[in-house]
């Protein structure tokens, strides 16, 4: 079965918020551009001065993302949970000796 869409790509070791249920369904809906009210995604920032950003999944339905799929590093059920995931990534990067280099840490 071929999935049409391709609004995003998923990080190999995707971070999940604790309250997100049905991981496969959430990923399928993100891939195909289906709506989800409470889902926020941690993505690589489009601007060069930033590293990660939190966006609501509704932004992924824009045609820009169909042509340029964004890398999703984490999925959360709410903005506060997304902030917690970024804090976790920051702590892991710091523990690995990569303070402030989140994208480099996620790419290693």
Rosetta silent file (secondary structure, phi, psi, omega in degrees, C-alpha in Angstrom):
SEQUENCE: XXXXXXXXXXXXXXXXXXXXXXXXXXXXXXXXXXXXXXXXXXXXXXXXXXXXXXXXXXXXXXXXXXXXXXXXXXXXXXXXXXXXXXXXXXXXXXXXXXXXXXXXXXXX
SCORE:     score description
SCORE:     0.000 S_00000001
   1 L     0.000  125.657  178.813    0.000    0.000    0.000 S_00000001
   2 L   -94.432  130.890  177.890    1.437    3.343   -1.035 S_00000001
   3 L   -93.341  120.453  175.817    0.751    6.299    1.231 S_00000001
   4 L   -82.410  156.732 -179.975    0.130    9.477   -0.664 S_00000001
   5 L   122.238 -110.046 -179.654    1.127   12.738    0.910 S_00000001
   6 L    85.736   42.438  178.804    4.558   13.005    2.361 S_00000001
   7 L   -75.406  -13.186 -176.156    4.156   16.227    4.305 S_00000001
   8 E  -156.998  167.874  171.438    6.882   15.117    6.697 S_00000001
   9 E  -125.297  155.890 -176.481    9.624   12.654    7.526 S_00000001
  10 E  -114.052  137.331  175.686   10.175   11.084   10.914 S_00000001
  11 E   -60.862  142.445 -176.697   13.341   10.966   12.985 S_00000001
  12 E   -56.490  -39.813 -179.922   14.681    7.446   13.443 S_00000001
  13 E  -113.673   62.252 -173.817   14.383    7.670   17.250 S_00000001
  14 E   -54.829  134.145  176.608   11.214    9.761   17.393 S_00000001
  15 E   -88.471  134.343 -179.370   10.431   11.392   20.749 S_00000001
  16 E  -119.118  138.714  171.523    6.851   10.920   21.961 S_00000001
  17 L   -69.906  149.643 -176.046    4.916   12.877   24.542 S_00000001
  18 L   -62.018  -31.042 -175.753    3.640   10.756   27.402 S_00000001
  19 L   -93.034    2.922  177.986   -0.028   11.445   26.670 S_00000001
  20 L   -80.607  125.660  178.490    0.107   10.635   22.941 S_00000001
  21 L  -113.584  164.236  177.176   -1.711    7.415   22.203 S_00000001
  22 L    57.405   59.294 -175.765   -2.007    5.404   18.979 S_00000001
  23 H   -53.547  -45.324 -178.091    1.457    6.282   17.667 S_00000001
  24 H   -62.940  -41.007  179.753    0.964    4.597   14.285 S_00000001
  25 H   -66.624  -42.796  178.866   -2.317    6.422   13.664 S_00000001
  26 H   -61.378  -44.880  179.036   -0.842    9.792   14.627 S_00000001
  27 H   -63.143  -42.336  179.049    2.121    9.254   12.280 S_00000001
  28 H   -61.940  -43.510  179.499   -0.178    8.193    9.429 S_00000001
  29 H   -64.628  -38.395  176.974   -2.356   11.267    9.897 S_00000001
  30 H   -65.696  -42.616 -179.188    0.705   13.535    9.895 S_00000001
  31 H   -62.862  -37.122 -175.398    2.074   11.883    6.770 S_00000001
  32 H   -97.908    2.185  176.064   -1.183   12.248    4.869 S_00000001
  33 L    78.536   22.173  177.335   -2.090   15.740    6.094 S_00000001
  34 L   -78.656  151.104 -177.526   -5.103   14.745    8.175 S_00000001
  35 L   -80.130  146.643  175.077   -6.137   17.086   10.967 S_00000001
  36 L  -146.812  125.447 -171.588   -5.527   16.481   14.649 S_00000001
  37 L   -66.342  -46.060 -169.398   -6.553   19.051   17.227 S_00000001
  38 L  -103.070    6.206 -173.419   -3.995   18.629   20.004 S_00000001
  39 E   -88.681  126.360  174.578   -0.899   17.372   18.183 S_00000001
  40 E  -117.345  145.147 -177.150    2.223   19.537   18.168 S_00000001
  41 E  -117.784  141.576  172.273    5.424   18.594   16.349 S_00000001
  42 E   -97.678  117.606 -175.293    9.050   19.361   17.154 S_00000001
  43 E  -126.566  167.360  172.293   10.750   20.078   13.844 S_00000001
  44 E   -70.825  134.723 -177.957   13.980   21.479   12.527 S_00000001
  45 L   -67.984  144.224  178.218   13.635   25.248   12.336 S_00000001
  46 L   -74.558  -31.911  178.070   13.366   26.815    8.900 S_00000001
  47 L   -78.251  146.331 -178.081   15.493   29.776    9.960 S_00000001
  48 L   -74.102  -20.414 -177.456   19.249   29.276   10.175 S_00000001
  49 L   -82.659  -16.174  179.752   19.539   31.063   13.525 S_00000001
  50 L  -106.924  166.123  179.616   17.242   28.586   15.314 S_00000001
  51 L  -111.490  -57.171  179.850   17.578   24.839   15.799 S_00000001
  52 E  -124.171  152.189  174.659   14.207   23.375   16.756 S_00000001
  53 E  -141.227  158.001  178.593   10.714   24.772   16.712 S_00000001
  54 E  -106.221  124.629  177.932    7.306   23.687   17.893 S_00000001
  55 E  -129.470  149.476  173.396    4.512   23.809   15.339 S_00000001
  56 E   -74.027  146.097 -175.044    0.901   22.709   15.404 S_00000001
  57 H   -62.372  -20.069  179.217    0.285   19.822   13.030 S_00000001
  58 H   -63.509  -27.721  178.541   -2.162   21.944   10.996 S_00000001
  59 H   -64.232  -26.948 -178.010    0.812   23.862    9.549 S_00000001
  60 H   -69.946  -11.038  179.506    1.983   20.664    7.852 S_00000001
  61 H   -81.067   -5.916  179.272   -1.041   20.786    5.536 S_00000001
  62 L   -69.554  146.324 -177.936    0.421   23.730    3.633 S_00000001
  63 H   -59.379  -29.029  178.746    1.538   23.016    0.081 S_00000001
  64 H   -55.239  -44.117 -176.779    5.081   24.115    0.964 S_00000001
  65 H   -73.067  -21.972  175.292    5.509   21.035    3.161 S_00000001
  66 H   -68.576  -38.545  178.889    4.199   18.749    0.421 S_00000001
  67 H   -82.254  -28.572 -177.936    7.074   19.907   -1.793 S_00000001
  68 L  -130.788   79.193 -177.746    9.565   20.184    1.101 S_00000001
  69 L   -58.717  135.811 -177.598    8.757   17.565    3.762 S_00000001
  70 E   -91.363  148.006  176.117    9.904   18.622    7.210 S_00000001
  71 E   -83.938  125.017  177.725   11.820   16.363    9.600 S_00000001
  72 E  -102.812  123.292 -179.702    9.823   15.661   12.760 S_00000001
  73 E   -98.134  -23.316 -178.861   11.906   14.873   15.845 S_00000001
  74 E  -155.064  152.982  179.175    9.103   14.695   18.387 S_00000001
  75 E  -130.249  130.028 -177.025    5.326   14.511   18.669 S_00000001
  76 E  -132.409  157.547  176.350    3.408   15.840   21.642 S_00000001
  77 E  -103.754   74.777 -178.946   -0.184   16.194   22.752 S_00000001
  78 L   123.977  153.332 -176.873   -0.094   19.871   23.666 S_00000001
  79 H   -65.311  -42.698 -178.846    2.363   22.738   23.609 S_00000001
  80 H   -61.931  -38.538  178.117    3.587   22.211   27.183 S_00000001
  81 H   -67.390  -34.210  176.739    4.383   18.590   26.453 S_00000001
  82 H   -65.265  -40.080  176.600    6.324   19.687   23.350 S_00000001
  83 H   -61.778  -40.525  178.094    8.394   22.052   25.500 S_00000001
  84 H   -61.474  -37.720  178.883    9.128   19.134   27.838 S_00000001
  85 H   -66.150  -41.861  178.729   10.404   17.087   24.879 S_00000001
  86 H   -64.604  -38.257  175.924   12.728   19.906   23.804 S_00000001
  87 H   -62.976  -39.195  177.801   14.030   20.143   27.371 S_00000001
  88 H   -64.350  -43.955  178.193   14.681   16.391   27.329 S_00000001
  89 H   -62.092  -42.696  179.300   16.556   16.667   24.016 S_00000001
  90 H   -61.643  -42.086  179.292   18.584   19.587   25.421 S_00000001
  91 H   -65.201  -43.104  178.684   19.492   17.603   28.534 S_00000001
  92 H   -63.608  -40.441  178.313   20.536   14.569   26.478 S_00000001
  93 H   -64.370  -41.458  178.711   22.661   16.782   24.205 S_00000001
  94 H   -63.647  -42.087  178.779   24.285   18.382   27.236 S_00000001
  95 H   -64.796  -27.785  179.433   25.032   14.981   28.754 S_00000001
  96 L   -88.354    4.202  178.881   26.662   13.957   25.455 S_00000001
  97 L    79.777   22.920 -179.124   28.901   17.061   25.521 S_00000001
  98 L  -120.012   51.533 -179.848   27.004   18.868   22.777 S_00000001
  99 L   -54.155  127.485  175.508   25.643   21.852   24.713 S_00000001
 100 L    73.696    4.600  179.647   23.527   24.072   22.481 S_00000001
 101 L  -119.063   68.255 -172.701   23.984   21.915   19.385 S_00000001
 102 H   -66.597  -43.332 -179.710   20.681   20.070   19.304 S_00000001
 103 H   -64.556  -40.871  176.718   20.579   19.365   15.573 S_00000001
 104 H   -62.152  -41.087  178.876   24.135   18.010   15.669 S_00000001
 105 H   -63.661  -45.730 -179.305   23.166   15.790   18.602 S_00000001
 106 H   -67.045  -27.714  179.485   20.059   14.476   16.831 S_00000001
 107 H   -81.899  -13.057 -177.763   22.083   13.836   13.692 S_00000001
 108 L   -86.937    0.000    0.000   24.731   11.789   15.487 S_00000001
